[in-house]
């Protein structure tokens, strides 16, 4: 599909997929390599750039700066000059199930699971049951900023405290109830819209990762480079990804001549996927309640690379005031899901990219406006934008899809 300069695609793997995580490994020292999923935006971006070169009949063998300069001006404008970036920009990747976009559940949503046989049923064993994983959820909570004595805090932000929504009012969760984090869960569009409206999604809008893909183990053996025979003590195991029926990877692209059809190579081991039409990112104008709001919540739909590795781009422990999407504001709270390592391969320099700490997809930041309350339109305009800091030699992380934002009210 196409809209507002964006063209939406879906990727359907021909078989398994494998995307290396950022964990360093050395030959003979590691025997298990886990595949991360969904892949980093830069992995998808690189695969699409390669596809565009192949579309134009350009061989990657011996590709260098001289050959790059000989390409047509239109393609160089799209992909950029050698070692740089052009007009091509992506949103994503995200998951697509039955034609609908799925994004990681915002980290300010917590889950309370039903009790079974005296023990709390968690998400770990959901793959072993035949009913939908969401049926194991009893209630949901939302973490909201609460001002407390910061003398015992290790950061300058407000404490994020869980609340139930009772008859339209927020009630703090009793101390004997411990909500669990929503890692490994994804949210359907109807749930995302309710989150953007500042309320709680229905549990039926949640999908657990075990309903989306399986992890399959493949074992191999290291080879002697000169003889192509096996080496002793060089067994290794890769964790590959197999998507379930009617599940695909989705993304949008602008500023590119990328067309539907054909295949692309993506990830490790030369794995391929079919490039088809896909659903557009539906959340750029999704808030359904017309209101102004003092607090704005921003959730990252993809990893974001920032100078601090933990604060929202442009903010830090010492810089809490700034602007997000043109809205003057102050950062007051956050729920950050740890960190991930993002690296990759630099084709121009023929060397690995520096590993950087990234803020994981699903992390949430809460801002308070410092001027007038933000309108529905100004908040909605943040959604669909990419937010990442610029680094020396790589000032175009936003073009690569890092830091895709969802924005809504935090009531």
C-alpha positions as CSV (number, residue, x, y, z in Angstrom):
1,X,0.0,0.0,0.0
2,X,1.0,3.6,-0.4
3,X,0.2,6.8,1.4
4,X,1.7,10.3,2.1
5,X,4.9,9.4,0.4
6,X,5.3,6.1,2.1
7,X,5.0,2.7,0.5
8,X,4.3,-0.4,2.7
9,X,5.8,-3.8,2.2
10,X,5.8,-7.2,3.9
11,X,8.6,-9.8,3.9
12,X,7.6,-13.5,3.8
13,X,10.6,-15.8,4.5
14,X,11.2,-18.7,2.2
15,X,12.4,-20.7,5.1
16,X,14.1,-19.9,8.4
17,X,15.7,-16.5,9.3
18,X,18.8,-15.8,11.3
19,X,19.8,-12.4,12.7
20,X,22.9,-12.3,14.9
21,X,22.6,-10.4,18.2
22,X,25.2,-8.0,19.3
23,X,27.0,-10.4,21.6
24,X,30.7,-10.7,20.7
25,X,31.8,-14.3,20.0
26,X,35.1,-15.9,19.2
27,X,35.9,-19.1,17.3
28,X,36.0,-22.0,19.6
29,X,34.8,-20.1,22.6
30,X,31.0,-19.9,22.0
31,X,28.8,-22.9,21.1
32,X,25.4,-21.2,20.9
33,X,24.4,-18.1,18.9
34,X,20.9,-16.8,19.5
35,X,19.0,-15.0,16.8
36,X,17.4,-11.7,17.7
37,X,14.0,-11.0,16.4
38,X,12.6,-8.7,15.0
39,X,15.9,-7.7,13.4
40,X,17.6,-4.3,13.9
41,X,16.4,-1.6,11.5
42,X,19.9,-1.2,10.1
43,X,19.8,-4.9,9.0
44,X,16.6,-4.3,7.0
45,X,17.9,-1.0,5.6
46,X,21.1,-2.6,4.4
47,X,19.2,-5.5,2.7
48,X,17.0,-3.0,0.9
49,X,20.0,-1.0,-0.3
50,X,21.5,-4.2,-1.7
51,X,18.2,-5.0,-3.4
52,X,18.1,-1.6,-5.1
53,X,21.6,-2.1,-6.4
54,X,20.7,-5.5,-7.8
55,X,17.5,-4.0,-9.4
56,X,19.8,-1.7,-11.4
57,X,22.1,-4.5,-12.4
58,X,25.0,-3.5,-10.2
59,X,27.2,-6.3,-9.1
60,X,28.4,-6.3,-5.5
61,X,31.6,-8.1,-6.4
62,X,34.4,-5.6,-6.3
63,X,32.1,-2.7,-5.6
64,X,34.2,0.3,-4.5
65,X,34.1,4.1,-4.5
66,X,35.0,4.4,-8.1
67,X,32.3,2.0,-9.2
68,X,29.8,3.8,-7.0
69,X,30.5,7.1,-8.6
70,X,29.8,5.6,-12.0
71,X,26.2,4.8,-11.0
72,X,23.4,6.9,-12.3
73,X,22.6,10.1,-10.4
74,X,19.1,9.1,-9.6
75,X,20.3,5.9,-7.8
76,X,23.1,7.8,-6.0
77,X,20.5,10.4,-4.8
78,X,18.4,7.5,-3.5
79,X,21.2,5.6,-1.8
80,X,23.6,8.5,-1.1
81,X,27.3,8.9,-2.0
82,X,29.8,6.3,-1.2
83,X,29.8,5.6,2.6
84,X,26.8,7.9,3.1
85,X,23.0,7.9,2.9
86,X,20.6,9.3,0.4
87,X,16.9,10.0,0.3
88,X,15.8,6.4,1.1
89,X,14.1,6.3,4.6
90,X,12.4,3.4,6.3
91,X,9.9,2.9,9.1
92,X,10.1,-0.4,10.9
93,X,10.5,-3.3,10.9
94,X,7.4,-4.5,12.7
95,X,5.5,-7.7,12.7
96,X,2.4,-8.4,10.6
97,X,-0.2,-11.0,11.5
98,X,-3.3,-11.6,9.4
99,X,-2.6,-8.3,7.6
100,X,-2.4,-6.1,10.8
101,X,0.6,-4.3,12.2
102,X,1.9,-5.5,15.6
103,X,4.3,-3.6,17.8
104,X,6.0,-4.4,21.1
105,X,3.7,-3.8,24.1
106,X,4.7,-0.4,25.6
107,X,6.8,-1.0,28.7
108,X,4.5,1.2,30.9
109,X,1.9,-1.6,30.6
110,X,2.3,-4.4,33.2
111,X,0.5,-7.7,33.4
112,X,-1.1,-9.6,36.3
113,X,-1.5,-13.3,35.6
114,X,-4.2,-15.6,36.8
115,X,-3.5,-18.1,39.6
116,X,-3.4,-21.7,38.7
117,X,-3.0,-24.6,41.2
118,X,-1.7,-22.1,43.8
119,X,1.1,-20.8,41.5
120,X,1.1,-17.8,39.3
121,X,0.9,-18.7,35.6
122,X,3.6,-16.7,33.7
123,X,4.2,-16.3,30.0
124,X,7.1,-18.8,29.9
125,X,5.0,-21.9,29.3
126,X,2.4,-20.4,27.0
127,X,3.6,-22.4,24.1
128,X,2.6,-25.6,25.8
129,X,-1.1,-24.7,26.0
130,X,-3.7,-24.6,23.2
131,X,-5.7,-21.6,24.3
132,X,-4.5,-18.0,23.4
133,X,-1.8,-16.8,25.7
134,X,-3.8,-13.6,26.5
135,X,-6.4,-15.8,28.4
136,X,-3.8,-16.3,31.1
137,X,-3.9,-12.6,31.9
138,X,-6.1,-11.5,34.7
139,X,-5.6,-7.7,34.6
140,X,-3.4,-5.1,33.2
141,X,-1.8,-2.1,34.8
142,X,-0.3,1.1,33.6
143,X,2.8,2.7,35.2
144,X,2.4,6.4,35.9
145,X,4.9,9.0,37.2
146,X,4.5,9.7,40.9
147,X,6.5,12.4,42.7
148,X,8.4,11.0,45.7
149,X,11.3,12.0,47.8
150,X,14.2,11.7,45.3
151,X,16.8,11.5,48.1
152,X,17.0,7.7,47.6
153,X,16.7,7.7,43.8
154,X,19.6,7.1,41.5
155,X,18.1,9.3,38.8
156,X,16.2,12.6,38.6
157,X,13.0,11.2,37.2
158,X,9.7,10.4,39.0
159,X,9.0,6.9,40.3
160,X,6.9,5.0,37.8
161,X,4.1,3.3,39.9
162,X,1.6,0.8,38.7
163,X,-2.1,1.7,38.6
164,X,-5.4,-0.2,37.8
165,X,-8.1,1.7,35.9
166,X,-11.2,1.3,38.0
167,X,-14.5,2.8,36.6
168,X,-12.5,5.5,34.7
169,X,-10.3,6.4,37.7
170,X,-6.7,5.4,38.3
171,X,-6.2,3.4,41.5
172,X,-2.7,2.5,42.8
173,X,-2.0,-1.2,42.7
174,X,-1.9,-2.8,46.3
175,X,1.5,-3.7,47.5
176,X,0.7,-7.4,47.6
177,X,0.2,-7.6,43.8
178,X,3.3,-7.6,41.7
179,X,2.7,-6.9,38.0
180,X,5.1,-8.5,35.5
181,X,6.8,-6.7,32.7
182,X,5.3,-7.1,29.2
183,X,8.5,-8.3,27.5
184,X,7.8,-10.8,24.7
185,X,4.3,-9.5,24.1
186,X,3.0,-7.5,21.0
187,X,0.0,-5.3,20.7
188,X,-2.7,-5.2,17.9
189,X,-3.8,-1.9,16.4
190,X,-6.9,-1.6,18.6
191,X,-4.8,-2.0,21.7
192,X,-2.2,0.5,20.5
193,X,-4.9,3.1,19.9
194,X,-6.3,2.6,23.5
195,X,-2.8,3.1,24.8
196,X,-2.4,6.3,22.8
197,X,-5.7,7.5,24.2
198,X,-4.1,7.2,27.7
199,X,-6.1,4.1,28.9
200,X,-5.6,0.4,29.1
201,X,-5.9,-2.0,26.1
202,X,-8.1,-5.0,26.4
203,X,-6.1,-8.2,27.0
204,X,-7.5,-9.7,23.8
205,X,-5.4,-7.2,21.8
206,X,-2.2,-8.8,23.2
207,X,-0.3,-11.4,21.3
208,X,2.6,-13.5,22.8
209,X,5.7,-14.1,20.8
210,X,5.0,-17.9,20.9
211,X,2.0,-17.2,18.8
212,X,4.1,-15.5,16.2
213,X,7.4,-17.4,15.7
214,X,9.3,-20.5,16.8
215,X,13.0,-20.8,17.6
216,X,14.6,-23.8,15.9
217,X,18.0,-25.1,16.8
218,X,20.5,-26.0,14.1
219,X,23.9,-27.5,14.9
220,X,27.0,-27.4,12.7
221,X,30.7,-28.0,12.9
222,X,33.6,-25.7,12.2
223,X,35.8,-26.4,9.2
224,X,39.5,-26.2,8.5
225,X,39.8,-23.4,6.0
226,X,42.6,-25.1,4.0
227,X,41.1,-28.6,3.9
228,X,37.4,-28.0,4.4
229,X,37.3,-30.9,6.9
230,X,35.9,-30.6,10.4
231,X,37.8,-29.3,13.3
232,X,37.8,-30.9,16.8
233,X,35.8,-29.2,19.5
234,X,34.2,-26.8,17.0
235,X,30.5,-27.7,17.3
236,X,28.1,-24.8,17.4
237,X,24.4,-24.2,17.5
238,X,22.4,-21.4,15.9
239,X,18.9,-20.4,17.0
240,X,16.9,-19.8,13.9
241,X,13.5,-18.1,13.5
242,X,10.5,-19.7,11.8
243,X,7.5,-17.5,11.4
244,X,4.1,-19.0,12.0
245,X,1.3,-19.1,9.4
246,X,0.1,-15.6,8.3
247,X,3.0,-13.9,10.1
248,X,5.4,-11.6,8.2
249,X,7.8,-8.7,8.7
250,X,6.5,-5.3,7.7
251,X,8.0,-1.9,7.0
252,X,7.5,1.3,5.0
253,X,9.9,3.1,2.7
254,X,10.0,6.6,1.2
255,X,12.4,8.2,-1.2
256,X,13.1,4.9,-3.0
257,X,12.3,3.2,-6.2
258,X,11.8,-0.2,-4.4
259,X,9.0,-2.2,-6.1
260,X,6.9,-5.1,-5.0
261,X,7.8,-8.6,-6.1
262,X,11.0,-10.7,-6.2
263,X,13.2,-11.6,-3.2
264,X,15.8,-10.0,-1.0
265,X,18.6,-11.6,1.0
266,X,18.3,-10.6,4.7
267,X,20.2,-11.7,7.8
268,X,22.8,-14.4,8.1
269,X,23.4,-17.5,6.0
270,X,22.1,-15.9,2.8
271,X,18.4,-16.4,3.9
272,X,15.8,-15.0,1.5
273,X,12.3,-13.5,1.8
274,X,9.6,-12.6,-0.7
275,X,8.9,-8.9,-1.0
276,X,5.1,-8.2,-1.2
277,X,2.6,-5.4,-0.5
278,X,2.0,-4.8,3.2
279,X,-0.2,-2.7,5.6
280,X,0.6,0.9,6.1
281,X,1.7,2.2,9.5
282,X,-1.7,3.1,10.9
283,X,-0.9,5.2,13.9
284,X,0.0,8.6,12.7
285,X,-3.5,10.0,13.4
286,X,-4.9,7.3,15.7
287,X,-5.9,9.1,18.9
288,X,-9.7,8.9,19.1
289,X,-10.3,11.2,22.0
290,X,-10.1,14.9,21.2
291,X,-8.4,16.6,24.1
292,X,-5.4,18.6,25.2
293,X,-3.0,16.9,27.5
294,X,-0.3,18.0,29.9
295,X,1.5,14.7,29.9
296,X,2.7,13.0,26.7
297,X,3.9,9.3,26.5
298,X,6.2,8.3,23.7
299,X,6.9,4.6,23.1
300,X,9.7,3.4,20.8
301,X,8.4,0.9,18.2
302,X,12.0,0.1,17.2
303,X,15.4,0.4,19.0
304,X,16.8,3.9,19.4
305,X,20.4,4.8,19.4
306,X,21.2,7.7,21.8
307,X,24.4,9.2,23.3
308,X,23.4,8.1,26.8
309,X,22.1,4.7,25.9
310,X,19.2,5.2,28.3
311,X,17.6,8.7,27.9
312,X,15.4,9.7,25.0
313,X,17.3,11.3,22.1
314,X,18.3,14.9,22.9
315,X,17.9,14.3,26.7
316,X,20.2,13.2,29.5
317,X,20.5,13.2,33.3
318,X,21.5,16.8,33.1
319,X,19.3,17.9,30.2
320,X,15.7,17.1,31.1
321,X,14.0,20.0,29.2
322,X,13.8,20.2,25.5
323,X,11.4,19.6,22.6
324,X,9.8,16.5,21.2
325,X,8.0,16.9,17.8
326,X,8.0,20.6,18.3
327,X,6.3,20.4,21.7
328,X,8.3,22.1,24.5
329,X,8.5,19.7,27.4
330,X,10.3,18.2,30.3
331,X,11.2,14.5,30.7
332,X,9.5,13.3,34.0
333,X,9.5,9.5,33.8
334,X,10.5,6.5,31.9
335,X,10.2,2.7,31.7
336,X,13.3,1.4,29.8
337,X,13.6,-2.3,29.1
338,X,17.4,-2.6,29.7
339,X,19.6,-2.2,26.6
340,X,20.5,-4.0,23.4
341,X,23.8,-3.9,21.5
342,X,23.6,-2.8,17.9
343,X,26.5,-3.2,15.4
344,X,26.7,-4.4,11.9
345,X,29.1,-4.4,8.9
346,X,30.3,-1.3,7.2
347,X,30.4,-2.1,3.4
348,X,32.3,1.0,2.5
349,X,35.0,0.6,5.1
350,X,35.0,-3.2,5.0
351,X,35.0,-3.5,8.8
352,X,32.6,-4.1,11.6
353,X,30.6,-1.1,12.9
354,X,31.2,0.0,16.5
355,X,28.8,-1.7,18.9
356,X,26.5,0.8,20.6
357,X,24.0,0.5,23.4
358,X,20.5,1.0,22.1
359,X,17.3,1.7,24.0
360,X,15.1,-1.4,23.2
361,X,11.8,-1.2,21.3
362,X,8.8,-0.9,23.7
363,X,10.6,1.5,26.1
364,X,8.4,4.4,27.2
365,X,9.2,8.0,28.1
366,X,6.7,10.4,29.7
367,X,7.0,14.2,29.2
368,X,5.2,17.2,30.7
369,X,4.6,20.2,28.5
370,X,6.3,23.4,29.7
371,X,4.1,25.7,27.6
372,X,0.5,25.2,26.7
373,X,-1.1,21.7,26.9
374,X,-0.5,19.6,23.8
375,X,-3.3,19.2,21.4
376,X,-4.4,15.9,19.9
377,X,-3.0,16.9,16.6
378,X,0.4,17.9,17.9
379,X,0.8,14.6,19.9
380,X,-0.4,12.5,16.9
381,X,2.2,14.2,14.7
382,X,5.0,12.6,16.7
383,X,3.8,9.1,15.8
384,X,5.6,7.7,12.8
385,X,8.7,9.9,13.3
386,X,12.1,8.3,13.9
387,X,14.1,9.6,16.9
388,X,17.8,8.8,17.4
389,X,20.9,10.9,18.1
390,X,23.6,11.5,15.5
391,X,27.0,10.0,15.9
392,X,30.3,10.8,14.2
393,X,30.3,9.1,10.8
394,X,26.7,8.2,11.1
395,X,24.3,11.0,11.4
396,X,21.5,9.3,9.5
397,X,20.3,6.7,12.0
398,X,16.7,8.1,11.7
399,X,16.8,7.3,8.0
400,X,17.6,3.7,8.9
401,X,14.4,3.3,11.0
402,X,15.9,3.6,14.5
403,X,13.6,5.2,17.1
404,X,10.2,4.8,15.5
405,X,7.8,6.7,17.8
406,X,4.3,6.2,19.0
407,X,2.8,9.1,21.0
408,X,-0.2,9.4,23.1
409,X,-1.7,10.9,26.3
410,X,-0.4,9.9,29.7
411,X,-3.4,10.7,31.9
